[in-house]
Amino acid sequence: MELAPSRIEKALRLPLAALPFGGIVLELLDLAHEQYDSAIAQTVGEIIAGTGAELLTQRIRDDPEVRATVIEALSAAGRTGLEAKRRALSKLVTAAILDDARVDEAQLLILALRDLEGPHIRALTRAARAQGVDVTSWGESRNKERSSVVTTVDAVLAAEPTAVIATLLRTGAITQDGMTYATLRANRVTDFGIALLDYLVECEPGHTRATRPGR
């Protein structure tokens, strides 16, 4: 799972080093590789702590779906800067390793989380709050300036960037009742979207909210 330098990156290293600011660019590239490897190593350690190395190895060896799920989760964990997302990916893989009945759920949630970063999750949090869902942690401090008189879910989502809405619709986190997709509008956070937020809130460092049943 190591993020190996691409052929283009290797070819550019020498000319970059000769430029006035080339050293900074190279440092950033090295930092990116280091962060990727560190995040994956930490995630693997958490999975092994929850499943045991022997069971993890057996499940990866014997079940191609589990193997693909683990690879997808580790790749996403290495590329995100959100600790809650990385921990949620680790938790989902652990659940799939321990219980074959959780594999389908884990696959769907991991594929959705792969495409969701801070802007999407904060938008989903605002919409969930407007829907009356108890979201007590994720994005609280960053959203103070966005608190307004708008309380309906469709109005909250209408204020979000189109790219954010498109991704949330595609991942199944939000929907439009009536299944009218002529425009990128939505008026409800789905149960799947709430499940995503549950995992993120529960995996946020220092969270205090009680875990919902079934998590």
C-alpha atoms as one frame of an Amber mdcrd trajectory, in Angstrom:
protein
   0.000   0.000   0.000   2.985   2.334  -0.057   2.419   5.437  -2.165   5.376
   4.953  -4.467   6.613   7.992  -6.407   5.233   8.060  -9.942   7.503   7.864
 -12.984   6.765  11.535 -13.732   7.581  12.557 -10.161  10.913  10.711 -10.289
  11.782  12.442 -13.584  10.947  15.859 -12.149  12.973  15.557  -8.949  16.317
  16.542 -10.461  15.117  19.658 -12.350  12.954  20.669  -9.360  15.983  20.554
  -7.066  17.724  23.096  -9.300  14.905  25.649  -9.054  14.859  28.387  -6.362
  11.748  26.949  -4.719  12.256  23.389  -5.890  13.410  22.240  -2.465  10.088
  23.225  -0.922   8.164  21.282  -3.567  10.295  18.203  -2.941   9.742  18.535
   0.811   5.994  18.646   0.243   6.162  15.532  -1.927   8.140  13.703   0.746
   5.667  14.862   3.410   2.769  13.519   1.352   4.414  10.090   1.104   5.214
  10.108   4.814   1.657  11.048   5.796   0.192   8.379   3.513   2.421   5.631
   4.891   1.889   6.740   8.507  -1.907   6.805   8.176  -1.978   3.337   6.626
   0.345   1.909   9.276  -1.804   3.370  12.049  -4.996   2.030  10.464  -3.535
  -1.449  10.014  -2.433  -1.420  13.647  -5.948  -0.562  14.804  -7.478  -3.293
  12.638  -5.042  -5.899  13.959  -5.755  -4.779  17.525  -9.464  -5.360  16.933
  -9.302  -8.610  14.969  -5.964 -10.273  15.622  -3.338 -10.750  12.945  -4.225
 -14.399  12.301  -7.917 -13.766  11.608  -7.137 -10.710   9.488  -4.672 -12.679
   7.380  -7.104 -15.569   6.969 -10.009 -13.364   5.911  -7.893 -11.428   3.409
  -6.512 -14.655   1.957  -9.823 -16.553   1.741 -12.354 -13.862   0.762 -11.719
 -11.661  -2.300 -14.500  -9.244  -1.267 -12.984  -8.739   2.153  -9.563  -8.291
   0.572 -10.908  -5.618  -1.794 -12.702  -3.905   1.094  -9.521  -3.740   3.165
  -7.486  -2.360   0.252 -10.121   0.287  -0.513 -10.292   1.356   3.132  -6.523
   1.596   3.535  -6.165   3.629   0.355  -8.839   6.081   1.551  -7.298   6.235
   5.024  -3.932   7.176   3.575  -5.324  10.031   1.527  -7.557  11.792   4.031
  -6.582  14.500   6.470  -9.626  13.788   8.669  -8.788  11.660  11.686 -12.452
  10.800  12.289 -12.736   9.453   8.744  -9.552   7.405   9.085 -10.787   5.891
  12.360 -14.217   5.187  10.880 -12.602   3.289   7.999 -10.605   1.253  10.503
 -13.744   0.484  12.513 -15.675  -0.604   9.429 -12.931  -2.960   8.263 -12.693
  -4.453  11.745 -16.447  -5.100  11.769 -16.268  -6.792   8.359 -13.371  -9.002
   9.438 -15.139 -10.114  12.613 -18.586 -10.694  11.103 -19.257 -11.814   7.540
 -22.769 -10.356   7.799 -21.249  -6.862   8.097 -19.230  -7.036   4.861 -21.902
  -5.551   2.588 -22.571  -2.663   4.963 -18.858  -2.016   5.363 -18.280  -2.010
   1.604 -21.032   0.565   0.998 -19.972   2.850   3.834 -16.286   2.663   2.907
 -17.005   3.483  -0.748 -19.066   6.481   0.356 -16.486   7.680   2.877 -13.800
   7.414   0.214 -15.420  10.301  -1.660 -16.428  12.448   1.329 -14.122  15.029
   2.875 -14.600  18.039   5.125 -16.908  20.147   2.892 -19.263  17.224   2.227
 -19.369  16.062   5.835 -19.968  19.554   7.218 -22.816  20.055   4.720 -24.292
  16.690   5.673 -24.018  17.641   9.351 -25.884  20.918   8.806 -28.639  19.124
   6.905 -28.939  16.421   9.563 -29.284  19.046  12.294 -32.030  20.765  10.308
 -33.747  17.377  10.052 -33.653  17.017  13.835 -30.888  14.400  14.011 -28.672
  14.556  17.106 -25.303  15.499  15.679 -23.424  16.896  18.639 -19.834  16.943
  17.530 -18.792  16.877  13.874 -17.957  20.321  12.551 -19.478  22.159  15.520
 -16.827  24.856  15.856 -16.483  25.402  12.092 -20.214  25.889  11.572 -20.953
  28.680  14.035 -20.870  31.284  11.303 -23.345  29.245   9.248 -26.020  29.045
  11.947 -28.968  31.055  10.694 -32.736  31.236  10.649 -32.816  28.610   7.904
 -34.200  25.422   9.418 -35.564  23.296   6.577 -33.334  20.662   5.067 -33.935
  21.681   1.469 -33.080  25.310   2.226 -29.928  24.284   4.080 -28.794  22.066
   1.212 -29.721  24.673  -1.394 -27.088  26.948   0.148 -24.328  24.361  -0.373
 -22.008  24.270  -3.419 -23.262  22.216  -6.355 -20.196  19.950  -6.223 -20.962
  19.083  -2.600 -24.619  18.290  -3.319 -23.686  16.192  -6.354 -21.306  14.049
  -4.295 -23.748  13.618  -1.400 -26.491  12.572  -3.840 -24.175  10.158  -5.655
 -23.067   8.477  -2.438 -26.647   8.126  -1.200 -26.191  10.352   1.859 -29.031
  12.666   0.819 -32.030  12.314  -1.489 -34.986  14.141  -2.896 -38.353  12.691
  -1.926 -40.312  11.936  -5.049 -37.135  10.818  -6.882 -37.052  13.927  -9.087
 -33.445  14.420 -10.141 -33.961  16.989 -12.885 -32.003  19.427 -10.728 -29.384
  18.946  -8.058 -31.787  19.579  -5.187 -32.357  17.437  -2.131 -34.649  17.623
   0.879 -33.763  14.707   3.121 -30.764  13.077   4.761 -31.073   9.325   4.224
 -30.671   6.646   6.865 -27.419   5.810   5.088 -26.255   9.407   5.469 -27.099
   9.338   9.164 -25.149   6.081   9.524 -22.129   7.763   7.931 -22.364  10.631
  10.420 -22.749   8.165  13.288 -19.455   6.498  12.437 -17.696   9.831  11.980
 -18.966  11.279  15.262 -18.143   8.125  17.194 -14.644   8.079  15.726 -13.892
  11.751  16.284 -11.118  12.212  18.848 -12.589  13.029  22.244 -16.206  12.412
  21.281 -18.623  12.011  24.180 -21.891  11.069  22.504 -23.270   7.626  23.293
 -23.051   5.092  20.499 -26.315   4.429  18.685 -27.681   0.869  18.824 -26.090
  -1.459  16.268 -22.818   0.459  15.956
